[in-house]
Amino acid sequence: MENIVIREAETDDAEEMIAYLNIVGGESDNLMHGADGFKAPVEAVKRRIQAQHDAANSIILIALAGGKIIARAELDGYPGARLRHNAKFSISVRKDYWNRKIGTMLMTEIIECAKKMKLHNIELEVVAANKAAIALYHKMGFSDVGVYRNYWFANDVYSDAIVMQKSLED
Ligand SMILES: CC(C)(COP(=O)(O)OP(=O)(O)OC[C@H]1O[C@@H](n2cnc3c(N)ncnc32)[C@H](O)[C@@H]1OP(=O)(O)O)[C@@H](O)C(=O)NCCC(=O)NCCS
């Protein structure tokens, strides 16, 4: 298999990350934006990468193949003393690389980061029809905790999202 490098995103990755998000959005109905739907300017993305780096409960990881971004995962920690032990998780992988364990590798790495940051819980929402993501999340120890009704809107259809949480305290 191709050599895959996983590392924290840096501000110099901002331009390529925008291009990545605009491509990957067109490869799946299960991401927040469709093709070319990510409109933030480079400077805003640089600030976001720096902010997540600086925060004690957040991190953005990227996976690279041949020096190109092929996957991205984020823990977005909550602000506020009463919530900051929780972070929201998100992930995407370029379609050419699906089912090659890139998601598993990124999640394994980000869970280690979460433990080092002393997070107690990681949470996420996943569209109920997204079988690959659900299989991955269950494998990585996430449990279903509820359902958000009509949470997702894609292709003119509303669909439910499953809410999941992984406890890091066990
Ligand atoms: C979901 C996603 C991140 C998974 O990444 P990946 O690199 O393909 O993940 P992995 O190869 O590590 O694992 C995928 C798992 O799903 C399983 N899977 C794939 N398709 C499946 C299906 N239709 N039904 C059930 N399980 C499925 C695979 O067998 C694998 O499980 P295993 O490791 O036990 O064999 C990737 O498909 C993706 O980016 N999709 C588009 C964006 C997205 O949906 N993001 C998540 C939003 S909540």
PDBQT file of the ligand as one rigid body, heavy atoms in Angstrom, charges set to zero:
ROOT
HETATM    1  C1  LIG A 201     -16.929   7.091   6.251  1.00  0.00    +0.000 C 
HETATM    2  C2  LIG A 201     -15.457   7.159   5.786  1.00  0.00    +0.000 C 
HETATM    3  C3  LIG A 201     -14.769   8.261   6.566  1.00  0.00    +0.000 C 
HETATM    4  C4  LIG A 201     -14.779   5.823   6.073  1.00  0.00    +0.000 C 
HETATM    5  O1  LIG A 201     -13.403   5.948   5.733  1.00  0.00    +0.000 OA
HETATM    6  P1  LIG A 201     -12.587   4.663   5.222  1.00  0.00    +0.000 P 
HETATM    7  O2  LIG A 201     -11.182   5.054   5.081  1.00  0.00    +0.000 OA
HETATM    8  O3  LIG A 201     -13.258   4.104   4.037  1.00  0.00    +0.000 OA
HETATM    9  O4  LIG A 201     -12.778   3.713   6.490  1.00  0.00    +0.000 OA
HETATM   10  P2  LIG A 201     -12.125   2.303   6.783  1.00  0.00    +0.000 P 
HETATM   11  O5  LIG A 201     -11.668   1.663   5.518  1.00  0.00    +0.000 OA
HETATM   12  O6  LIG A 201     -11.122   2.453   7.867  1.00  0.00    +0.000 OA
HETATM   13  O7  LIG A 201     -13.355   1.520   7.428  1.00  0.00    +0.000 OA
HETATM   14  C5  LIG A 201     -14.599   1.450   6.771  1.00  0.00    +0.000 C 
HETATM   15  C6  LIG A 201     -15.417   0.350   7.400  1.00  0.00    +0.000 C 
HETATM   16  O8  LIG A 201     -16.749   0.415   6.886  1.00  0.00    +0.000 OA
HETATM   17  C7  LIG A 201     -17.108  -0.861   6.387  1.00  0.00    +0.000 C 
HETATM   18  N1  LIG A 201     -18.067  -0.630   5.317  1.00  0.00    +0.000 N 
HETATM   19  C8  LIG A 201     -17.841  -0.054   4.127  1.00  0.00    +0.000 A 
HETATM   20  N2  LIG A 201     -18.991   0.018   3.434  1.00  0.00    +0.000 NA
HETATM   21  C9  LIG A 201     -19.960  -0.521   4.218  1.00  0.00    +0.000 A 
HETATM   22  C10 LIG A 201     -21.362  -0.746   4.061  1.00  0.00    +0.000 A 
HETATM   23  N3  LIG A 201     -22.012  -0.363   2.946  1.00  0.00    +0.000 N 
HETATM   24  N4  LIG A 201     -22.060  -1.334   5.066  1.00  0.00    +0.000 NA
HETATM   25  C11 LIG A 201     -21.422  -1.710   6.217  1.00  0.00    +0.000 A 
HETATM   26  N5  LIG A 201     -20.068  -1.529   6.430  1.00  0.00    +0.000 NA
HETATM   27  C12 LIG A 201     -19.362  -0.939   5.418  1.00  0.00    +0.000 A 
HETATM   28  C13 LIG A 201     -15.833  -1.485   5.938  1.00  0.00    +0.000 C 
HETATM   29  O9  LIG A 201     -15.913  -2.889   5.865  1.00  0.00    +0.000 OA
HETATM   30  C14 LIG A 201     -14.890  -1.033   7.071  1.00  0.00    +0.000 C 
HETATM   31  O10 LIG A 201     -15.071  -1.821   8.222  1.00  0.00    +0.000 OA
HETATM   32  P3  LIG A 201     -13.905  -2.856   8.712  1.00  0.00    +0.000 P 
HETATM   33  O11 LIG A 201     -12.697  -2.000   8.965  1.00  0.00    +0.000 OA
HETATM   34  O12 LIG A 201     -14.461  -3.485   9.941  1.00  0.00    +0.000 OA
HETATM   35  O13 LIG A 201     -13.706  -3.800   7.572  1.00  0.00    +0.000 OA
HETATM   36  C15 LIG A 201     -15.369   7.422   4.258  1.00  0.00    +0.000 C 
HETATM   37  O14 LIG A 201     -16.168   6.466   3.600  1.00  0.00    +0.000 OA
HETATM   38  C16 LIG A 201     -15.833   8.804   3.854  1.00  0.00    +0.000 C 
HETATM   39  O15 LIG A 201     -15.070   9.758   3.909  1.00  0.00    +0.000 OA
HETATM   40  N6  LIG A 201     -17.097   8.934   3.420  1.00  0.00    +0.000 N 
HETATM   41  C17 LIG A 201     -17.616  10.215   2.971  1.00  0.00    +0.000 C 
HETATM   42  C18 LIG A 201     -17.675  11.232   4.077  1.00  0.00    +0.000 C 
HETATM   43  C19 LIG A 201     -18.410  10.723   5.277  1.00  0.00    +0.000 C 
HETATM   44  O16 LIG A 201     -19.386  10.003   5.190  1.00  0.00    +0.000 OA
HETATM   45  N7  LIG A 201     -17.908  11.145   6.442  1.00  0.00    +0.000 N 
HETATM   46  C20 LIG A 201     -18.532  10.805   7.705  1.00  0.00    +0.000 C 
HETATM   47  C21 LIG A 201     -19.630  11.761   7.977  1.00  0.00    +0.000 C 
HETATM   48  S1  LIG A 201     -20.410  11.402   9.540  1.00  0.00    +0.000 SA
ENDROOT
TORSDOF 0
